[in-house]
Amino acid sequence: MIEGSCQTFVSDCQVRAAAELISHAWDPVVLSALRLGPTRRKELLTRIAGVSDKVLTEALRRLRARGLVLRGGGAGQAGAVYQLSPLGESFANGPLAQLAQWAADNQDDLVASSATS
């Protein structure tokens, strides 16, 4: 736990930095899909229902730029293979997985709250 940091919630606060990792709707979904292991983009399109090719490409570019996803593949292979970097693994298997579990545990309350507002 970070002690004493972000008391004023300034722009360089760690909370903001962490929130930016999930600020795009599809980024956490792509990270979660890559938890299953290295995957080609076409397979990700199939695995992630509802994402367009363009949006997936943008998400992969963002995640690569942040150092969360690696792109591999070479001669003789049918397309690039994407996988979580060590940093991506620590995020996807740590805080992101915990956030998903929290949402699953509280789904009924979340749905009830959104229905009444």
N, CA, C and O atoms as a GROMACS GRO file, in nm:
protein
  468
    1MET      N    1   0.084  -0.118   0.000
    1MET     CA    2   0.000   0.000   0.000
    1MET      C    3   0.088   0.123   0.000
    1MET      O    4   0.191   0.127   0.069
    2ILE      N    5   0.051   0.221  -0.074
    2ILE     CA    6   0.127   0.345  -0.082
    2ILE      C    7   0.085   0.434   0.033
    2ILE      O    8  -0.032   0.472   0.044
    3GLU      N    9   0.181   0.467   0.119
    3GLU     CA   10   0.153   0.549   0.237
    3GLU      C   11   0.182   0.696   0.206
    3GLU      O   12   0.289   0.728   0.155
    4GLY      N   13   0.090   0.783   0.237
    4GLY     CA   14   0.114   0.925   0.229
    4GLY      C   15   0.118   0.984   0.090
    4GLY      O   16   0.127   1.106   0.076
    5SER      N   17   0.112   0.904  -0.012
    5SER     CA   18   0.116   0.954  -0.149
    5SER      C   19  -0.023   0.992  -0.195
    5SER      O   20  -0.123   0.939  -0.148
    6CYS      N   21  -0.026   1.085  -0.287
    6CYS     CA   22  -0.151   1.124  -0.353
    6CYS      C   23  -0.252   1.189  -0.259
    6CYS      O   24  -0.372   1.180  -0.283
    7GLN      N   25  -0.205   1.252  -0.154
    7GLN     CA   26  -0.300   1.314  -0.062
    7GLN      C   27  -0.384   1.421  -0.130
    7GLN      O   28  -0.500   1.442  -0.094
    8THR      N   29  -0.326   1.490  -0.227
    8THR     CA   30  -0.401   1.594  -0.297
    8THR      C   31  -0.453   1.546  -0.433
    8THR      O   32  -0.519   1.622  -0.504
    9PHE      N   33  -0.424   1.422  -0.470
    9PHE     CA   34  -0.467   1.364  -0.596
    9PHE      C   35  -0.428   1.451  -0.715
    9PHE      O   36  -0.511   1.486  -0.798
   10VAL      N   37  -0.301   1.484  -0.720
   10VAL     CA   38  -0.248   1.564  -0.829
   10VAL      C   39  -0.241   1.483  -0.957
   10VAL      O   40  -0.262   1.362  -0.957
   11SER      N   41  -0.210   1.551  -1.067
   11SER     CA   42  -0.213   1.486  -1.196
   11SER      C   43  -0.114   1.371  -1.210
   11SER      O   44  -0.136   1.281  -1.291
   12ASP      N   45  -0.006   1.371  -1.132
   12ASP     CA   46   0.091   1.262  -1.143
   12ASP      C   47   0.072   1.156  -1.034
   12ASP      O   48   0.163   1.078  -1.006
   13CYS      N   49  -0.043   1.153  -0.975
   13CYS     CA   50  -0.076   1.056  -0.871
   13CYS      C   51  -0.074   0.914  -0.926
   13CYS      O   52  -0.110   0.891  -1.042
   14GLN      N   53  -0.034   0.818  -0.844
   14GLN     CA   54  -0.031   0.678  -0.887
   14GLN      C   55  -0.170   0.625  -0.917
   14GLN      O   56  -0.185   0.537  -1.002
   15VAL      N   57  -0.271   0.677  -0.850
   15VAL     CA   58  -0.409   0.633  -0.878
   15VAL      C   59  -0.446   0.667  -1.021
   15VAL      O   60  -0.506   0.586  -1.092
   16ARG      N   61  -0.410   0.786  -1.064
   16ARG     CA   62  -0.439   0.827  -1.202
   16ARG      C   63  -0.362   0.740  -1.300
   16ARG      O   64  -0.418   0.696  -1.402
   17ALA      N   65  -0.236   0.714  -1.272
   17ALA     CA   66  -0.155   0.630  -1.360
   17ALA      C   67  -0.216   0.491  -1.373
   17ALA      O   68  -0.219   0.434  -1.483
   18ALA      N   69  -0.264   0.436  -1.263
   18ALA     CA   70  -0.326   0.304  -1.267
   18ALA      C   71  -0.460   0.308  -1.340
   18ALA      O   72  -0.492   0.217  -1.417
   19ALA      N   73  -0.538   0.413  -1.317
   19ALA     CA   74  -0.669   0.425  -1.383
   19ALA      C   75  -0.654   0.439  -1.533
   19ALA      O   76  -0.740   0.392  -1.608
   20GLU      N   77  -0.547   0.502  -1.579
   20GLU     CA   78  -0.526   0.516  -1.723
   20GLU      C   79  -0.505   0.382  -1.791
   20GLU      O   80  -0.531   0.369  -1.911
   21LEU      N   81  -0.460   0.282  -1.716
   21LEU     CA   82  -0.441   0.149  -1.775
   21LEU      C   83  -0.573   0.081  -1.809
   21LEU      O   84  -0.576  -0.011  -1.890
   22ILE      N   85  -0.681   0.127  -1.747
   22ILE     CA   86  -0.811   0.067  -1.776
   22ILE      C   87  -0.910   0.169  -1.829
   22ILE      O   88  -1.030   0.143  -1.834
   23SER      N   89  -0.860   0.287  -1.870
   23SER     CA   90  -0.950   0.394  -1.913
   23SER      C   91  -1.014   0.368  -2.049
   23SER      O   92  -1.122   0.420  -2.077
   24HIS      N   93  -0.950   0.291  -2.133
   24HIS     CA   94  -1.010   0.254  -2.262
   24HIS      C   95  -1.086   0.123  -2.242
   24HIS      O   96  -1.032   0.027  -2.187
   25ALA      N   97  -1.209   0.121  -2.286
   25ALA     CA   98  -1.298   0.009  -2.255
   25ALA      C   99  -1.242  -0.127  -2.296
   25ALA      O  100  -1.264  -0.226  -2.225
   26TRP      N  101  -1.171  -0.136  -2.407
   26TRP     CA  102  -1.127  -0.266  -2.456
   26TRP      C  103  -0.990  -0.308  -2.403
   26TRP      O  104  -0.957  -0.426  -2.410
   27ASP      N  105  -0.910  -0.215  -2.351
   27ASP     CA  106  -0.775  -0.250  -2.306
   27ASP      C  107  -0.776  -0.359  -2.198
   27ASP      O  108  -0.702  -0.456  -2.211
   28PRO      N  109  -0.857  -0.346  -2.092
   28PRO     CA  110  -0.856  -0.453  -1.992
   28PRO      C  111  -0.911  -0.585  -2.046
   28PRO      O  112  -0.870  -0.692  -2.001
   29VAL      N  113  -1.001  -0.578  -2.142
   29VAL     CA  114  -1.054  -0.700  -2.203
   29VAL      C  115  -0.944  -0.771  -2.282
   29VAL      O  116  -0.931  -0.893  -2.274
   30VAL      N  117  -0.866  -0.694  -2.358
   30VAL     CA  118  -0.756  -0.752  -2.435
   30VAL      C  119  -0.652  -0.813  -2.340
   30VAL      O  120  -0.604  -0.923  -2.364
   31LEU      N  121  -0.619  -0.741  -2.234
   31LEU     CA  122  -0.524  -0.795  -2.137
   31LEU      C  123  -0.575  -0.926  -2.076
   31LEU      O  124  -0.499  -1.021  -2.059
   32SER      N  125  -0.702  -0.929  -2.044
   32SER     CA  126  -0.761  -1.052  -1.987
   32SER      C  127  -0.758  -1.166  -2.087
   32SER      O  128  -0.730  -1.280  -2.051
   33ALA      N  129  -0.786  -1.136  -2.213
   33ALA     CA  130  -0.783  -1.240  -2.316
   33ALA      C  131  -0.641  -1.294  -2.334
   33ALA      O  132  -0.624  -1.413  -2.361
   34LEU      N  133  -0.542  -1.209  -2.320
   34LEU     CA  134  -0.403  -1.253  -2.336
   34LEU      C  135  -0.352  -1.330  -2.215
   34LEU      O  136  -0.244  -1.389  -2.221
   35ARG      N  137  -0.427  -1.330  -2.106
   35ARG     CA  138  -0.388  -1.411  -1.990
   35ARG      C  139  -0.386  -1.559  -2.025
   35ARG      O  140  -0.318  -1.638  -1.959
   36LEU      N  141  -0.458  -1.597  -2.129
   36LEU     CA  142  -0.463  -1.738  -2.170
   36LEU      C  143  -0.339  -1.781  -2.246
   36LEU      O  144  -0.321  -1.899  -2.276
   37GLY      N  145  -0.252  -1.684  -2.279
   37GLY     CA  146  -0.128  -1.717  -2.347
   37GLY      C  147  -0.113  -1.643  -2.478
   37GLY      O  148  -0.204  -1.572  -2.521
   38PRO      N  149   0.004  -1.659  -2.543
   38PRO     CA  150   0.031  -1.592  -2.669
   38PRO      C  151  -0.077  -1.623  -2.773
   38PRO      O  152  -0.119  -1.737  -2.789
   39THR      N  153  -0.120  -1.519  -2.843
   39THR     CA  154  -0.234  -1.532  -2.934
   39THR      C  155  -0.216  -1.442  -3.055
   39THR      O  156  -0.165  -1.331  -3.044
   40ARG      N  157  -0.257  -1.492  -3.170
   40ARG     CA  158  -0.258  -1.410  -3.292
   40ARG      C  159  -0.377  -1.315  -3.289
   40ARG      O  160  -0.479  -1.342  -3.225
   41ARG      N  161  -0.363  -1.202  -3.360
   41ARG     CA  162  -0.467  -1.100  -3.362
   41ARG      C  163  -0.601  -1.156  -3.409
   41ARG      O  164  -0.705  -1.126  -3.351
   42LYS      N  165  -0.599  -1.238  -3.513
   42LYS     CA  166  -0.724  -1.296  -3.564
   42LYS      C  167  -0.792  -1.383  -3.458
   42LYS      O  168  -0.915  -1.384  -3.447
   43GLU      N  169  -0.712  -1.454  -3.380
   43GLU     CA  170  -0.768  -1.535  -3.271
   43GLU      C  171  -0.826  -1.447  -3.161
   43GLU      O  172  -0.928  -1.480  -3.101
   44LEU      N  173  -0.759  -1.334  -3.136
   44LEU     CA  174  -0.812  -1.240  -3.037
   44LEU      C  175  -0.947  -1.185  -3.082
   44LEU      O  176  -1.038  -1.168  -3.001
   45LEU      N  177  -0.960  -1.156  -3.213
   45LEU     CA  178  -1.088  -1.108  -3.265
   45LEU      C  179  -1.200  -1.207  -3.239
   45LEU      O  180  -1.312  -1.170  -3.206
   46THR      N  181  -1.168  -1.334  -3.253
   46THR     CA  182  -1.267  -1.439  -3.228
   46THR      C  183  -1.294  -1.454  -3.078
   46THR      O  184  -1.408  -1.470  -3.036
   47ARG      N  185  -1.189  -1.447  -3.000
   47ARG     CA  186  -1.200  -1.467  -2.855
   47ARG      C  187  -1.275  -1.353  -2.787
   47ARG      O  188  -1.347  -1.375  -2.690
   48ILE      N  189  -1.258  -1.231  -2.839
   48ILE     CA  190  -1.320  -1.113  -2.777
   48ILE      C  191  -1.443  -1.075  -2.860
   48ILE      O  192  -1.431  -1.002  -2.958
   49ALA      N  193  -1.557  -1.122  -2.821
   49ALA     CA  194  -1.680  -1.094  -2.894
   49ALA      C  195  -1.714  -0.946  -2.888
   49ALA      O  196  -1.709  -0.885  -2.781
   50GLY      N  197  -1.747  -0.889  -3.003
   50GLY     CA  198  -1.794  -0.751  -3.007
   50GLY      C  199  -1.689  -0.646  -3.037
   50GLY      O  200  -1.724  -0.531  -3.060
   51VAL      N  201  -1.562  -0.682  -3.038
   51VAL     CA  202  -1.458  -0.584  -3.069
   51VAL      C  203  -1.434  -0.582  -3.220
   51VAL      O  204  -1.431  -0.687  -3.284
   52SER      N  205  -1.419  -0.463  -3.275
   52SER     CA  206  -1.390  -0.453  -3.419
   52SER      C  207  -1.240  -0.468  -3.441
   52SER      O  208  -1.161  -0.455  -3.348
   53ASP      N  209  -1.203  -0.496  -3.564
   53ASP     CA  210  -1.063  -0.511  -3.601
   53ASP      C  211  -0.986  -0.381  -3.572
   53ASP      O  212  -0.876  -0.385  -3.518
   54LYS      N  213  -1.046  -0.268  -3.606
   54LYS     CA  214  -0.982  -0.138  -3.584
   54LYS      C  215  -0.960  -0.111  -3.434
   54LYS      O  216  -0.852  -0.069  -3.394
   55VAL      N  217  -1.061  -0.136  -3.354
   55VAL     CA  218  -1.051  -0.110  -3.210
   55VAL      C  219  -0.950  -0.204  -3.145
   55VAL      O  220  -0.874  -0.163  -3.057
   56LEU      N  221  -0.947  -0.329  -3.188
   56LEU     CA  222  -0.848  -0.423  -3.135
   56LEU      C  223  -0.706  -0.377  -3.170
   56LEU      O  224  -0.617  -0.380  -3.086
   57THR      N  225  -0.687  -0.336  -3.295
   57THR     CA  226  -0.556  -0.288  -3.337
   57THR      C  227  -0.512  -0.168  -3.255
   57THR      O  228  -0.397  -0.160  -3.213
   58GLU      N  229  -0.603  -0.074  -3.231
   58GLU     CA  230  -0.572   0.044  -3.149
   58GLU      C  231  -0.537   0.004  -3.006
   58GLU      O  232  -0.443   0.058  -2.947
   59ALA      N  233  -0.613  -0.090  -2.949
   59ALA     CA  234  -0.586  -0.136  -2.812
   59ALA      C  235  -0.449  -0.202  -2.804
   59ALA      O  236  -0.373  -0.177  -2.711
   60LEU      N  237  -0.418  -0.288  -2.900
   60LEU     CA  238  -0.288  -0.355  -2.899
   60LEU      C  239  -0.175  -0.254  -2.912
   60LEU      O  240  -0.071  -0.269  -2.847
   61ARG      N  241  -0.192  -0.152  -2.994
   61ARG     CA  242  -0.089  -0.047  -3.006
   61ARG      C  243  -0.070   0.027  -2.875
   61ARG      O  244   0.044   0.051  -2.833
   62ARG      N  245  -0.180   0.064  -2.809
   62ARG     CA  246  -0.171   0.133  -2.681
   62ARG      C  247  -0.101   0.047  -2.577
   62ARG      O  248  -0.013   0.094  -2.505
   63LEU      N  249  -0.142  -0.079  -2.570
   63LEU     CA  250  -0.086  -0.169  -2.469
   63LEU      C  251   0.062  -0.198  -2.495
   63LEU      O  252   0.140  -0.212  -2.401
   64ARG      N  253   0.100  -0.206  -2.622
   64ARG     CA  254   0.242  -0.223  -2.655
   64ARG      C  255   0.320  -0.098  -2.616
   64ARG      O  256   0.430  -0.108  -2.562
   65ALA      N  257   0.264   0.020  -2.644
   65ALA     CA  258   0.332   0.145  -2.611
   65ALA      C  259   0.352   0.160  -2.460
   65ALA      O  260   0.450   0.221  -2.416
   66ARG      N  261   0.262   0.105  -2.382
   66ARG     CA  262   0.274   0.111  -2.236
   66ARG      C  263   0.361   0.000  -2.179
   66ARG      O  264   0.386  -0.005  -2.058
   67GLY      N  265   0.406  -0.090  -2.266
   67GLY     CA  266   0.494  -0.198  -2.221
   67GLY      C  267   0.421  -0.315  -2.159
   67GLY      O  268   0.483  -0.398  -2.092
   68LEU      N  269   0.289  -0.324  -2.180
   68LEU     CA  270   0.210  -0.433  -2.121
   68LEU      C  271   0.198  -0.554  -2.214
   68LEU      O  272   0.174  -0.665  -2.168
   69VAL      N  273   0.214  -0.531  -2.343
   69VAL     CA  274   0.198  -0.638  -2.443
   69VAL      C  275   0.320  -0.639  -2.534
   69VAL      O  276   0.374  -0.534  -2.570
   70LEU      N  277   0.363  -0.759  -2.570
   70LEU     CA  278   0.473  -0.779  -2.663
   70LEU      C  279   0.418  -0.837  -2.792
   70LEU      O  280   0.322  -0.914  -2.792
   71ARG      N  281   0.481  -0.799  -2.902
   71ARG     CA  282   0.443  -0.853  -3.033
   71ARG      C  283   0.561  -0.935  -3.084
   71ARG      O  284   0.674  -0.887  -3.092
   72GLY      N  285   0.531  -1.058  -3.119
   72GLY     CA  286   0.636  -1.147  -3.170
   72GLY      C  287   0.592  -1.212  -3.298
   72GLY      O  288   0.490  -1.175  -3.356
   73GLY      N  289   0.668  -1.306  -3.342
   73GLY     CA  290   0.639  -1.375  -3.468
   73GLY      C  291   0.748  -1.343  -3.567
   73GLY      O  292   0.814  -1.239  -3.558
   74GLY      N  293   0.766  -1.430  -3.657
   74GLY     CA  294   0.873  -1.407  -3.753
   74GLY      C  295   0.846  -1.476  -3.884
   74GLY      O  296   0.733  -1.510  -3.917
   75ALA      N  297   0.952  -1.495  -3.957
   75ALA     CA  298   0.943  -1.557  -4.090
   75ALA      C  299   0.881  -1.696  -4.079
   75ALA      O  300   0.912  -1.774  -3.989
   76GLY      N  301   0.795  -1.724  -4.172
   76GLY     CA  302   0.731  -1.855  -4.176
   76GLY      C  303   0.609  -1.869  -4.089
   76GLY      O  304   0.544  -1.973  -4.090
   77GLN      N  305   0.577  -1.765  -4.012
   77GLN     CA  306   0.459  -1.770  -3.926
   77GLN      C  307   0.348  -1.688  -3.988
   77GLN      O  308   0.373  -1.588  -4.055
   78ALA      N  309   0.225  -1.730  -3.966
   78ALA     CA  310   0.109  -1.662  -4.023
   78ALA      C  311   0.063  -1.550  -3.931
   78ALA      O  312  -0.035  -1.565  -3.858
   79GLY      N  313   0.132  -1.438  -3.934
   79GLY     CA  314   0.090  -1.323  -3.855
   79GLY      C  315   0.160  -1.312  -3.722
   79GLY      O  316   0.218  -1.407  -3.672
   80ALA      N  317   0.154  -1.192  -3.668
   80ALA     CA  318   0.217  -1.162  -3.540
   80ALA      C  319   0.145  -1.232  -3.426
   80ALA      O  320   0.025  -1.258  -3.432
   81VAL      N  321   0.221  -1.261  -3.324
   81VAL     CA  322   0.167  -1.321  -3.202
   81VAL      C  323   0.184  -1.219  -3.091
   81VAL      O  324   0.290  -1.160  -3.074
   82TYR      N  325   0.076  -1.198  -3.016
   82TYR     CA  326   0.078  -1.103  -2.905
   82TYR      C  327   0.076  -1.180  -2.775
   82TYR      O  328   0.011  -1.284  -2.762
   83GLN      N  329   0.149  -1.127  -2.678
   83GLN     CA  330   0.149  -1.188  -2.546
   83GLN      C  331   0.175  -1.081  -2.441
   83GLN      O  332   0.225  -0.972  -2.472
   84LEU      N  333   0.141  -1.112  -2.320
   84LEU     CA  334   0.166  -1.020  -2.210
   84LEU      C  335   0.315  -1.012  -2.182
   84LEU      O  336   0.385  -1.113  -2.184
   85SER      N  337   0.364  -0.892  -2.157
   85SER     CA  338   0.501  -0.874  -2.110
   85SER      C  339   0.502  -0.911  -1.962
   85SER      O  340   0.395  -0.930  -1.903
   86PRO      N  341   0.618  -0.921  -1.900
   86PRO     CA  342   0.620  -0.944  -1.756
   86PRO      C  343   0.540  -0.837  -1.679
   86PRO      O  344   0.469  -0.869  -1.584
   87LEU      N  345   0.550  -0.711  -1.722
   87LEU     CA  346   0.472  -0.605  -1.660
   87LEU      C  347   0.323  -0.627  -1.682
   87LEU      O  348   0.242  -0.611  -1.591
   88GLY      N  349   0.287  -0.665  -1.804
   88GLY     CA  350   0.147  -0.694  -1.837
   88GLY      C  351   0.093  -0.811  -1.756
   88GLY      O  352  -0.021  -0.808  -1.710
   89GLU      N  353   0.175  -0.913  -1.739
   89GLU     CA  354   0.134  -1.029  -1.659
   89GLU      C  355   0.108  -0.987  -1.515
   89GLU      O  356   0.009  -1.030  -1.454
   90SER      N  357   0.196  -0.904  -1.460
   90SER     CA  358   0.177  -0.864  -1.320
   90SER      C  359   0.050  -0.781  -1.304
   90SER      O  360  -0.017  -0.790  -1.201
   91PHE      N  361   0.016  -0.701  -1.405
   91PHE     CA  362  -0.106  -0.621  -1.397
   91PHE      C  363  -0.229  -0.707  -1.423
   91PHE      O  364  -0.326  -0.700  -1.348
   92ALA      N  365  -0.226  -0.788  -1.529
   92ALA     CA  366  -0.343  -0.868  -1.566
   92ALA      C  367  -0.375  -0.975  -1.462
   92ALA      O  368  -0.492  -1.002  -1.435
   93ASN      N  369  -0.273  -1.035  -1.404
   93ASN     CA  370  -0.295  -1.141  -1.306
   93ASN      C  371  -0.307  -1.089  -1.163
   93ASN      O  372  -0.345  -1.163  -1.073
   94GLY      N  373  -0.276  -0.961  -1.143
   94GLY     CA  374  -0.285  -0.901  -1.011
   94GLY      C  375  -0.406  -0.810  -1.000
   94GLY      O  376  -0.518  -0.859  -0.982
   95PRO      N  377  -0.385  -0.679  -1.009
   95PRO     CA  378  -0.496  -0.585  -0.987
   95PRO      C  379  -0.614  -0.600  -1.083
   95PRO      O  380  -0.729  -0.585  -1.041
   96LEU      N  381  -0.587  -0.630  -1.209
   96LEU     CA  382  -0.698  -0.645  -1.304
   96LEU      C  383  -0.783  -0.768  -1.271
   96LEU      O  384  -0.906  -0.762  -1.276
   97ALA      N  385  -0.718  -0.878  -1.236
   97ALA     CA  386  -0.792  -0.999  -1.197
   97ALA      C  387  -0.871  -0.974  -1.069
   97ALA      O  388  -0.983  -1.023  -1.055
   98GLN      N  389  -0.814  -0.898  -0.976
   98GLN     CA  390  -0.885  -0.866  -0.852
   98GLN      C  391  -1.004  -0.776  -0.878
   98GLN      O  392  -1.110  -0.793  -0.817
   99LEU      N  393  -0.988  -0.680  -0.969
   99LEU     CA  394  -1.098  -0.592  -1.006
   99LEU      C  395  -1.212  -0.673  -1.070
   99LEU      O  396  -1.329  -0.651  -1.041
  100ALA      N  397  -1.176  -0.766  -1.157
  100ALA     CA  398  -1.277  -0.852  -1.221
  100ALA      C  399  -1.349  -0.938  -1.116
  100ALA      O  400  -1.470  -0.956  -1.123
  101GLN      N  401  -1.274  -0.989  -1.020
  101GLN     CA  402  -1.336  -1.071  -0.914
  101GLN      C  403  -1.430  -0.986  -0.829
  101GLN      O  404  -1.538  -1.031  -0.792
  102TRP      N  405  -1.387  -0.863  -0.798
  102TRP     CA  406  -1.474  -0.772  -0.722
  102TRP      C  407  -1.603  -0.746  -0.798
  102TRP      O  408  -1.711  -0.748  -0.739
  103ALA      N  409  -1.593  -0.722  -0.928
  103ALA     CA  410  -1.712  -0.698  -1.009
  103ALA      C  411  -1.803  -0.821  -1.010
  103ALA      O  412  -1.926  -0.808  -1.002
  104ALA      N  413  -1.744  -0.939  -1.020
  104ALA     CA  414  -1.824  -1.062  -1.018
  104ALA      C  415  -1.892  -1.080  -0.883
  104ALA      O  416  -2.010  -1.116  -0.876
  105ASP      N  417  -1.818  -1.054  -0.776
  105ASP     CA  418  -1.874  -1.068  -0.641
  105ASP      C  419  -1.987  -0.970  -0.613
  105ASP      O  420  -2.077  -0.998  -0.535
  106ASN      N  421  -1.982  -0.855  -0.677
  106ASN     CA  422  -2.079  -0.748  -0.650
  106ASN      C  423  -2.172  -0.720  -0.766
  106ASN      O  424  -2.237  -0.615  -0.771
  107GLN      N  425  -2.180  -0.812  -0.860
  107GLN     CA  426  -2.259  -0.792  -0.981
  107GLN      C  427  -2.405  -0.759  -0.951
  107GLN      O  428  -2.461  -0.668  -1.011
  108ASP      N  429  -2.466  -0.831  -0.860
  108ASP     CA  430  -2.607  -0.806  -0.828
  108ASP      C  431  -2.629  -0.665  -0.776
  108ASP      O  432  -2.723  -0.597  -0.816
  109ASP      N  433  -2.541  -0.621  -0.685
  109ASP     CA  434  -2.553  -0.486  -0.630
  109ASP      C  435  -2.528  -0.380  -0.738
  109ASP      O  436  -2.595  -0.277  -0.741
  110LEU      N  437  -2.432  -0.406  -0.824
  110LEU     CA  438  -2.401  -0.311  -0.931
  110LEU      C  439  -2.518  -0.297  -1.028
  110LEU      O  440  -2.552  -0.186  -1.070
  111VAL      N  441  -2.579  -0.409  -1.062
  111VAL     CA  442  -2.693  -0.407  -1.153
  111VAL      C  443  -2.813  -0.338  -1.086
  111VAL      O  444  -2.883  -0.259  -1.149
  112ALA      N  445  -2.836  -0.368  -0.959
  112ALA     CA  446  -2.946  -0.307  -0.887
  112ALA      C  447  -2.927  -0.156  -0.876
  112ALA      O  448  -3.022  -0.080  -0.892
  113SER      N  449  -2.804  -0.113  -0.849
  113SER     CA  450  -2.777   0.030  -0.837
  113SER      C  451  -2.797   0.103  -0.969
  113SER      O  452  -2.850   0.214  -0.971
  114SER      N  453  -2.755   0.041  -1.079
  114SER     CA  454  -2.770   0.108  -1.208
  114SER      C  455  -2.916   0.108  -1.252
  114SER      O  456  -2.958   0.197  -1.327
  115ALA      N  457  -2.993   0.011  -1.208
  115ALA     CA  458  -3.134   0.006  -1.245
  115ALA      C  459  -3.215   0.114  -1.174
  115ALA      O  460  -3.316   0.160  -1.226
  116THR      N  461  -3.170   0.154  -1.055
  116THR     CA  462  -3.246   0.254  -0.979
  116THR      C  463  -3.201   0.396  -1.010
  116THR      O  464  -3.264   0.492  -0.965
  117SER      N  465  -3.093   0.412  -1.084
  117SER     CA  466  -3.048   0.549  -1.114
  117SER      C  467  -3.087   0.595  -1.251
  117SER      O  468  -3.056   0.707  -1.290
   0.00000   0.00000   0.00000
